């Protein structure tokens, strides 16, 4: 569900509370983040989208000051990401950062005390009802909501969320997004990383990452608006699908119509002609999922050859 901004979407004059300028991070010969520029403004939800390994977590950890950039500059609240800046920041890591053998209450009291905030009953009624439950006994959706409550305990001005909806059902995801939007409407700047493309509509702005680089940055309408794909229509769509797939074209089905995530019709027409299939090939506006494929393909063709991946124990 898309939530409308109360300020009418006027983000241009809002102050940036977090900024990355030409930031890179290398692990030996592997570049996890490559010359990234990104800003996050008050009252704004920025979606950081990309496949696993795109560099999202590494970028977030640099914004927090947990990793030093190999090049470039990180700024939080106008200065370096030091302890004072982190005290104004809420963070939900992929691993949630909770003590599984403690109760919800003990976890939230500990976090509040660490930030010098007073303990308060969680605003989330589902979490409030489980304050005496050991975290390991909670379902994943409630554990994630507990992690949100912990991150919000000291009323942060910046909220960094690393794939906060991963592994939870649709209802739990919607509840978490209500919490995210509520934080932004209260004036916080929010960065949310995700690999769920359908969550793009919940964000005010998107930064799409591929192989450590930001390949698109802007509102969803602007990112999608400049891209088109191919629609292929033919009665013999099963054979057409196989022909396009054999030609290694990014083809998908939309009913009995075929969609090819490419703006160049020549390879598709050539593959269909070689298979003896009579089909109509036309150019149509792309969906965001198709735009994501196009951006990834363009980035792959312009990126330098990838270095060997670092040890799997290293944060990406």
C-alpha positions in Angstrom: 0.0 0.0 0.0 1.3 3.5 -1.0 1.2 6.1 1.8 1.1 9.7 0.7 3.5 12.2 2.1 1.9 14.9 4.3 4.2 17.6 3.0 3.1 17.1 -0.6 6.4 15.6 -1.6 8.4 18.8 -1.3 11.8 17.2 -0.6 14.1 19.5 -2.4 14.4 22.0 0.5 14.6 19.4 3.2 17.9 19.1 5.0 20.1 16.1 4.3 21.0 14.3 7.5 23.2 11.6 5.9 25.4 12.0 2.8 27.8 9.7 0.9 30.1 11.4 -1.6 32.1 9.3 -4.0 32.2 6.5 -1.4 34.0 3.3 -2.2 34.9 0.3 0.0 37.4 -2.4 -1.0 38.1 -5.7 0.6 41.5 -6.7 -0.8 41.0 -6.8 -4.6 37.2 -6.9 -4.3 35.2 -3.6 -4.6 32.0 -3.9 -2.6 30.9 -0.3 -3.0 32.1 1.7 -6.0 32.0 5.6 -6.0 28.5 6.0 -4.6 26.8 9.3 -4.1 23.7 9.3 -1.9 21.8 11.6 0.4 18.9 11.1 2.9 16.7 13.9 3.9 14.4 14.5 6.8 10.9 13.2 6.4 11.9 11.1 3.4 11.9 7.3 2.9 14.7 6.2 0.6 14.6 2.7 -0.7 18.0 1.1 -1.3 17.2 -1.7 -3.8 19.5 -4.4 -5.2 20.1 -8.1 -5.3 22.0 -9.9 -2.6 25.6 -8.9 -2.8 24.9 -5.5 -4.5 26.7 -3.6 -1.7 23.7 -2.4 0.3 24.8 -3.7 3.7 28.4 -2.4 3.2 27.1 1.1 2.3 24.8 1.1 5.4 27.7 0.1 7.7 29.8 2.9 6.3 27.0 5.4 6.9 26.9 4.2 10.5 30.7 4.6 10.9 31.1 0.8 11.5 33.2 0.6 8.3 35.7 3.2 7.1 35.4 4.1 3.4 38.4 3.2 1.2 37.7 6.4 -0.6 35.2 9.2 -0.4 33.4 11.0 2.5 30.5 10.0 4.8 28.7 12.8 6.7 26.0 12.5 9.4 24.2 15.6 10.7 26.9 17.8 9.1 29.9 16.0 10.6 31.7 12.6 10.7 29.8 9.4 11.7 31.1 9.5 15.2 29.5 8.4 18.5 27.5 11.6 18.9 26.0 11.2 15.4 25.2 7.5 16.0 23.4 8.5 19.2 20.9 10.3 16.9 20.5 7.2 14.7 18.4 4.1 14.9 19.6 0.9 13.2 17.9 -2.4 12.4 20.6 -4.9 11.1 19.7 -8.0 9.1 20.4 -10.1 12.2 18.0 -7.8 14.2 20.5 -7.1 17.0 18.3 -8.6 19.7 19.3 -10.9 22.6 17.3 -14.0 21.9 17.6 -15.4 25.5 16.1 -12.2 27.0 12.6 -11.0 27.2 11.2 -8.3 24.9 11.1 -6.0 28.0 14.7 -6.6 28.9 15.9 -6.0 25.3 14.0 -2.7 25.1 15.1 -1.6 28.5 18.8 -2.3 27.7 18.6 -0.3 24.4 16.8 2.6 26.1 19.4 2.7 28.8 22.3 2.6 26.3 20.9 5.7 24.6 20.1 7.4 27.9 16.3 7.3 27.1 13.6 6.4 29.6 11.9 3.0 29.3 8.4 3.3 27.8 5.8 0.7 26.9 6.2 0.0 23.1 3.8 2.0 20.9 3.3 -1.2 18.8 0.4 -3.1 20.6 1.6 -6.4 19.3 5.0 -5.9 20.8 3.6 -4.4 24.0 1.5 -7.6 24.5 4.6 -9.7 24.4 7.0 -7.7 26.7 7.4 -10.7 29.1 8.0 -13.2 26.3 11.6 -14.4 25.5 12.6 -13.1 22.1 13.4 -16.6 20.8 9.8 -17.7 21.4 8.4 -14.9 19.1 7.5 -15.5 15.5 9.8 -13.8 13.0 7.4 -11.0 12.3 7.1 -10.0 15.9 10.9 -10.3 16.4 11.3 -7.8 13.5 8.7 -5.5 15.1 10.6 -5.7 18.4 13.8 -4.7 16.6 12.0 -1.7 15.2 10.7 -0.8 18.7 14.3 -1.0 20.0 15.6 1.2 17.1 12.9 3.8 17.8 13.3 3.8 21.6 15.4 7.0 21.7 13.4 8.8 18.9 16.2 8.8 16.3 16.5 11.5 13.6 17.9 9.0 11.2 16.7 5.4 10.8 18.8 2.9 8.8 17.0 -0.4 8.1 18.9 -3.3 6.5 16.3 -5.6 4.7 13.9 -5.2 7.7 11.0 -7.1 6.0 13.0 -10.2 4.8 11.4 -13.5 5.5 8.1 -12.2 7.0 4.6 -12.7 5.5 2.6 -10.0 3.6 0.6 -8.8 6.7 3.8 -8.4 8.8 5.5 -6.6 6.0 2.6 -4.2 5.7 2.7 -3.5 9.5 6.5 -2.9 9.3 6.0 -0.4 6.5 3.3 1.4 8.5 6.0 1.8 11.2 8.6 3.0 8.7 6.1 5.6 7.3 5.2 6.7 10.8 8.9 7.4 11.6 9.2 9.5 8.4 6.0 11.5 9.1 7.5 12.3 12.5 10.4 13.9 10.8 13.0 11.1 10.7 15.1 10.5 7.6 14.8 6.8 6.7 16.9 4.5 4.5 15.5 1.0 3.9 17.4 -1.6 2.0 15.4 -4.4 0.3 15.5 -6.9 -2.5 11.7 -6.9 -2.8 11.0 -4.8 -5.9 7.3 -4.5 -5.0 8.3 -2.4 -2.0 9.5 0.4 -4.2 6.1 1.9 -4.2 6.3 2.5 -0.5 9.4 4.8 -0.9 9.6 8.5 -1.7 12.9 7.9 -3.6 14.9 4.9 -4.8 18.6 4.3 -5.1 19.1 1.1 -7.2 22.4 -0.7 -6.6 24.1 -3.2 -8.9 27.7 -4.5 -8.4 28.5 -1.9 -5.8 27.3 1.1 -7.9 24.1 3.2 -7.8 22.7 2.8 -11.3 19.6 4.9 -10.7 18.5 7.5 -8.1 15.1 9.2 -8.0 11.4 8.8 -7.6 9.9 5.6 -9.0 8.0 7.5 -11.7 11.3 9.1 -13.0 13.3 5.8 -12.9 10.6 3.9 -14.8 9.5 6.7 -17.1 12.5 6.7 -19.3 12.5 3.0 -20.0 10.7 0.7 -22.5 10.6 -3.0 -23.2 9.3 -5.3 -25.9 5.9 -6.9 -26.1 5.7 -10.0 -28.3 2.3 -11.3 -29.4 1.8 -14.5 -31.3 -0.7 -17.4 -31.2 2.3 -19.8 -30.8 3.5 -18.1 -27.7 5.0 -21.3 -26.1 7.4 -21.7 -29.1 8.1 -18.0 -29.1 9.0 -18.2 -25.4 11.4 -21.1 -26.0 13.0 -19.3 -29.0 13.6 -16.1 -27.0 14.9 -18.0 -24.0 17.3 -20.0 -26.3 18.6 -16.7 -27.6 19.4 -15.8 -24.0 17.0 -12.8 -24.0 15.4 -11.8 -20.7 11.8 -13.0 -21.5 8.8 -13.3 -19.2 5.1 -14.1 -19.5 2.3 -11.6 -19.0 -0.8 -13.8 -19.6 -0.1 -15.2 -23.1 1.9 -12.1 -24.1 5.7 -12.2 -23.9 7.8 -9.4 -22.4 11.4 -8.9 -23.2 13.4 -6.6 -20.9 15.2 -4.9 -23.8 14.7 -1.7 -25.8 16.3 -3.1 -28.9 13.8 -5.2 -31.0 16.4 -6.6 -33.4 17.7 -9.6 -31.4 14.1 -10.7 -30.5 12.9 -10.4 -34.2 16.0 -12.3 -35.3 15.4 -15.1 -32.8 11.8 -15.4 -33.8 12.5 -15.4 -37.5 15.2 -18.1 -37.2 12.6 -20.2 -35.3 10.0 -19.6 -38.1 7.6 -17.9 -35.8 5.3 -15.1 -37.0 5.0 -12.6 -34.2 4.2 -8.9 -33.6 7.0 -7.1 -31.7 6.3 -3.7 -30.3 7.9 -1.3 -27.8 5.8 -0.6 -24.6 6.5 1.2 -21.3 8.5 -0.9 -18.8 7.3 -1.9 -15.3 9.6 -1.3 -12.4 10.7 -4.9 -12.3 11.6 -4.7 -16.0 13.4 -1.4 -15.5 15.4 -3.1 -12.7 16.5 -5.8 -15.2 17.4 -3.1 -17.8 19.4 -1.1 -15.3 21.3 -4.3 -14.2 22.0 -5.2 -17.8 23.3 -1.8 -18.6 25.5 -1.7 -15.5 26.8 -5.2 -16.4 27.9 -4.1 -19.9 29.7 -0.9 -18.6 31.2 -2.3 -15.4 34.9 -3.4 -15.3 35.4 -7.2 -15.0 34.5 -8.3 -11.5 37.3 -9.1 -9.1 37.3 -12.4 -7.2 34.8 -12.3 -4.3 36.2 -12.0 -0.8 35.9 -14.7 1.8 32.2 -15.4 2.6 32.8 -14.4 6.2 33.4 -10.8 5.2 30.6 -8.3 5.2 29.3 -7.3 1.8 
